[in-house]
Amino acid sequence: MPSFDPKIESHALKTTIDKALDRLTLLFHQFESSFDLPRHMTGIHQAIISGAINAETIEQEQDNRIFQRESLAPYKSHFRHACIYTELAKISYAERNDNTAWSFIAQANHQIGLAIGTLSTYPGVDIKDVRSKQARNAARTRHSQHAPEQSEIVKLLSDPPSGGWKNEKEAYKAIIEPLNSIIQQSLKTLGGQRFKLVESQKLESAVKRWLKYNPKKAEQGEPQGMVRLAYEAHSQERLTNPNNH
């Protein structure tokens, strides 16, 4: 029979659970400025007991589909799964169901490893990061030379036809004339000081550009521009899909 050094340390179930909690504490400390793991685990425990966390939601979370409007960065998603499985292991251990507890803590340690790996190699895009970038972009937009034009476009896009905008082309056709009229009127009343894009051709080109989805920004984890975000918020896809609200 194969043998191994009997001095190699082996851990009991309770020790394995405690070590997982220690690793979770270190992980939590890495991406939360003010962390409180016991409180976090208490919330997960209550959600498990109440049924808010169950087999279906765990499966959905593993596909990162449950968050709908929000999405977690990969390392945070793995961290959350690790916390859930660790708490399930603690519950099973307390109920003296050791086999189940071992299964859960094995899954928890697997998720911890994935969290550490993704955090060190590719943290990804987290909704808090996106919102922070959106706030910074919004501040830049407010102070940009075309902020007045974009503000008017957002107002026009916020009044879509029933069911929302079908596509960018429809939105462009609907807003370009009213927008041009607003700008031309400003030339008479404000001497053209409010808007910079007073030439129709330059205005049309800019509006088309602002309406377009920017894949480069998405790849870099940057939010879309305020015009594109306004269009998306009032698009047919967004307004007719209940999961997008």
Residue pairs with C-beta under 8 A, 6 or more apart in sequence:
11 19
13 93
13 98
13 101
13 102
13 105
14 93
16 102
16 105
16 109
17 86
17 89
17 90
17 93
17 101
17 105
20 82
20 86
20 89
20 105
20 108
20 109
20 112
21 37
21 41
21 86
23 109
23 112
24 37
24 79
24 82
24 83
24 86
24 112
25 35
25 37
27 79
27 82
27 112
27 115
27 116
27 119
28 35
28 37
28 40
28 79
29 35
30 119
31 75
31 76
31 79
31 119
40 83
41 83
41 86
41 87
44 53
44 83
44 84
44 87
45 87
45 90
45 91
47 53
48 84
48 87
48 88
48 91
53 84
57 66
58 81
58 84
60 66
61 77
61 80
61 81
61 84
62 81
64 71
64 72
64 77
67 127
68 243
68 244
69 244
69 245
70 127
71 125
71 126
71 127
72 80
72 126
72 127
73 118
73 123
73 124
73 125
73 126
73 129
74 114
74 118
74 122
74 123
74 124
75 115
75 116
75 118
75 119
75 123
75 124
76 115
76 126
78 111
78 112
78 114
78 115
78 118
79 111
79 112
79 115
81 107
81 108
81 111
82 108
82 109
82 111
82 112
82 115
83 108
84 108
85 104
85 105
85 107
85 108
85 111
86 104
86 105
86 108
88 104
88 108
89 101
89 102
89 104
89 105
89 108
90 101
92 98
92 100
92 101
92 104
93 101
118 124
124 221
125 221
129 221
130 221
130 223
133 221
133 222
133 223
134 223
134 229
137 222
137 223
137 225
137 226
138 226
141 147
141 150
141 225
141 226
144 150
145 196
146 196
146 197
146 206
148 194
148 195
148 196
149 179
149 183
149 195
149 196
149 197
149 203
149 206
150 210
150 225
150 226
150 227
152 179
152 182
152 183
153 175
153 179
153 207
153 210
153 227
153 230
154 226
154 227
154 230
156 174
156 175
156 178
156 179
157 165
157 171
157 175
157 227
157 230
157 231
157 234
158 230
158 233
158 234
160 171
160 234
160 235
160 239
161 170
161 174
163 236
163 239
163 240
164 234
164 235
164 236
164 237
164 238
164 239
164 240
165 171
165 174
165 231
165 234
165 235
165 236
166 235
166 236
168 211
168 212
168 231
171 211
171 231
172 207
172 208
172 211
175 207
176 203
176 204
176 207
179 203
179 207
180 200
180 203
183 195
183 197
183 198
183 203
184 198
186 192
186 193
186 194
186 195
187 198
192 198
197 203
197 206
207 227
210 225
210 227
210 228
211 227
211 228
211 231
212 228
213 224
213 228
214 224
214 225
214 228
217 223
217 224
218 224
223 229
224 232
232 238
237 244
238 244
